[in-house]
């Protein structure tokens, strides 16, 4: 594995003072641009969750069919993450970030102008390509943008874009959609994406590729036992979450009896809790990866199993969603950290596997939840997701019981 550690000395995460030249404020501005890019992608990807009923009724399709808007990007991202990264391994990473932001802009404009549901799905294919490429590159950039002592904090900042997409993007998009139509929400998202594209071009420094992330490297990582556990845990917890959260709006409408205003408030509260969960998990995941992963999966299991029983009361449903958000806010960081700890010598390759597994699980969760919803009820969706989350807890327990060790970090004590 040591042959994979070919990071340029100018950006070596263990190389003392980190990248030379740029001031600290310039470095953190670049981190902010990457964070905003992730925020734009996450918001675009999950924006249909808050507008599922409106988009579905607008095109005359069922909630389960409308859920394909969540399934399509994830499946494409899972395929594009390794292929795109391998195909562009010699291309400057800043150029690739700008290219993917341009594709996201086109995707949002297509949805805003779509005359039929088929074009919406075409645009979601583009979103999948963007997710697979941008995430795989951006998530591992912290160590190239800031000094080694700030890498963990910068990583947490970049990952905060995931819950921020829930706390700001989805509720704001839902509010705009309810007030001015769902197409307007995608127009606003297009304008924001354009601003992020310009900012990325202006403030992110040139980032020539520093390591080969070919398919052979990726296949080699999959053979490692800790990487396999990372794949399993990510699959289960993301399947459980998005199999249920994708259809939380129908649950709130049909079971809780919530109107558009309460639904927006509930999603906002969920997102706020997600931000707290992201930073709270970031303080503990490095030292206790198994315990944190198991704990957040336990909470997701408990909430989704309780919702069908206690979620008929709006106040209880709101409290449970807050707890849910607090737990899920730590999930992306938990998963990414596990992949990085499993393959510390190949951070970009680890990010590719994280992105592919996360997005594939997301799409399968949305697909499975939609199939259950069309045949049963929103409550049955929650129960199925809760049972899958229980399996996540058991898998983390197996890793602990086997007392598997993590590989040592190159150039670090651990």
Secondary structure, 3 states (H helix, E strand, C coil): CHHHCCCCHHHCCCCCCCCCCCCHHHHHHHHHHHHHHHHHHHHHHHHHHHCHHHHHHHHCCCHHHHCHHHHHHHHHHHHHHHHHHHHCCCCCHHHHHHHHHHHHHHHHHHHHHCCCHHHHHHHHHHHHHHHHHHHHHHCCCHHHHCCHHHHHHHHHHHHHHHHHHHHHHHHHHHHHHHHHCHHHHHHHHHHHHHHHHHHHHHHCCCCCCCCCCCHHHHHHHHCCHHHHHHHHHHHHHHHHHHHHHCCHHHHHHHHHCCCHHHHHHHHHHHHHHHHHHHHHHHHHCCCCHHHHHHHHHHHHHHHHHHHHHHCCCHHHHHHHHHHHHHHHCCHHHHHHHHHHHHCCCCHHHHHHHHHHHHHHHHHHHHHHHHHHHHHCCHHHHHHHHHHHHHHHHHHHHHHHHCCCCCCCCCCCCC
